[in-house]
Structure formats: structure tokens, C-alpha cells
Amino acid sequence: MMSLALREAEIAEDCVTQQGIRLSVRAVCVFKVGDDAVSIANAARRFLSEQERMEELVGRIFAGHVRSIVGGLTVEQIIRERNRVAQEVMVRLSSCFAAESESVVRARRGPCCLGITRRPGAVRRGG
């Protein structure tokens, strides 16, 4: 049986900003399987045998989007526009699943929690 319950994917990633500064990013995404027949059928095909790993699998995709978004921004943008970063992550995650599986998993609207700290001695030089 495929669960339609809310689930959480929590990540802790080292990311590099557009300026080459390494940041530790912690984030939580709340998601669920869409409750329409197509989403349930697609989710069952994709996750039924690995339902217990669903948080891990969605978390990997989530982490990739977080790294990509942080990599395109400066530290100042990330600090000043934290809500924008969270919204962009949710948009990318939602569209990723919509494109792959017709909304197998829907990211819940609302805050995506992001915690960001600078890694000591973490400035990349050269290029």
C-alpha cells in the first residue's frame, strides 16, 4: 500500500557560492504523494518497492537543487533573500517531479527551512 502521508527530507550539504565561498546548508522539505489517481499510480510504479527510502531518494534530488541554486548566488543574496532561495528550491523540486512523473510527489507550499553557516577557511581561489 502506498502511503499518502506527509513526509520530510532533511539534508545537510556543503555548497559553494558563485563567489567560491563554501557554506554548510541545512534544509528541510515537506512533501507528499499527490492524491489524484495518476500521481498515486506513478508513485507506486516508482517508489512502491522502496517506500521506506522515499525520504532519502527525494532528499538526494532536493540536495542537488539546493547545491545548484546556492552555486548561482552570492553569500549576500543568500542571506538577504532566504525566502527567494527557499521558493526557488520548491519550484525546482515540484517541476522536477512534475516533468518526470506527472506530479508523483508534490512539495508542500509554505516555508522550506534553510540554515546556512560559513565553513572556516573555505574560500576557493583561482579557477
C-alpha positions, 0 to 999 in steps of 0.5 A: 500500500502506498502511503499518502502521508506527509513526509520530510527530507532533511539534508545537510550539504556543503555548497559553494557560492558563485563567489567560491565561498563554501557554506554548510546548508541545512534544509528541510522539505515537506512533501507528499504523494499527490492524491489524484489517481495518476500521481498515486499510480506513478508513485507506486510504479516508482517508489512502491518497492522502496517506500521506506527510502522515499525520504532519502531518494527525494532528499538526494534530488532536493540536495542537488537543487539546493547545491545548484541554486546556492552555486548561482548566488552570492553569500549576500543574496543568500542571506538577504533573500532566504525566502527567494532561495527557499521558493526557488528550491520548491519550484525546482523540486515540484517541476522536477517531479512534475516533468518526470512523473506527472506530479508523483510527489508534490512539495508542500507550499509554505516555508522550506527551512534553510540554515546556512553557516560559513565553513572556516577557511573555505574560500576557493581561489583561482579557477 
